[in-house]
Amino acid sequence: RVQSLESLDESSTACDLEALITESSNQLISEILSQGATCVNQLFSAESRIQESVFSSDHMYNIAKHTTTLAKGYTGGGSDELETLFLYLRAGYYAEFYNDNISFIEWVTPAVKESVDAFVNNASFYENSDRHGKVLSEVIITMDSAGLQHAYLPQVTQWLTRWNDQYAQHWYMRNAVNGVFTILFGGQWNEQFVQVIGNQTDLAKALGDFALRASSIGAEDEFMAANAGRELGRLTKYTGNASSVV
């Protein structure tokens, strides 16, 4: 499970995690948006009692629904609100994984998927800017944290195909799109992913082309080319015709 990377331009912020303990999802939304991503990041290591309250199934569901509404209206250029809300959602899955007292009801993940879908289907999904990259990073990691690796293989393939030197200039875009390799790595423990990954020939080709990008040699995205090669090699362990492309 992936914790949050602290922002490079993050400033010192006074956080009050106790204020996040409430039975009202609307109040929780207001509070986490007021405190921001820096404070939500602290929930990864918060006391169990705080995590249990903040990450109830009702809160996760209602915040996912609110996130869906905001994601549908996203016009690019980044969004502190969406960054914070997607960080909250994936922090919830992190807490569920490590905290034995947290277990989400089955209708939570479909609501989270709806919020991710809203962002993915937005016209600005493939925008190139650092501000956008900060939000995109949270969305891509949420795909993995929620166990939805199988659902976004077309978008993983698209990002690998679209990647170019213009994207590579931006730190937050490199950080965000590097997350697609986390999706491919994490998918090996997702049975739905395992059932379909072996026939993703377009993905195999995209990984191969990415790994061989000459302009990445000695460049700031060279580590991404190495990650692409690693995941291309991993494809050979799956049954299907994608391995014939490797």
WOHUKA-V410119 format. One line per field, one symbol per residue. psi: psi as a letter, one per 40 degrees, with the letter a starting at -180 (. if undefined). A space follows every 50 residues. Layout:
psi=???
This chain:
psi=hhiihhidfhihhhigddeehiehdddddddddddidddddeddeiiddd ddddfiddddddddddddddddeheieihddddddddddddddddddehe ehhiidedddddddddddddeieedfigiddddddddddddddddeffdd efddddddddddhadddedhddddddddedddddddeeehdddddddeeg dddddddddddehdeeheieeddddddddddddddeeihaedded.
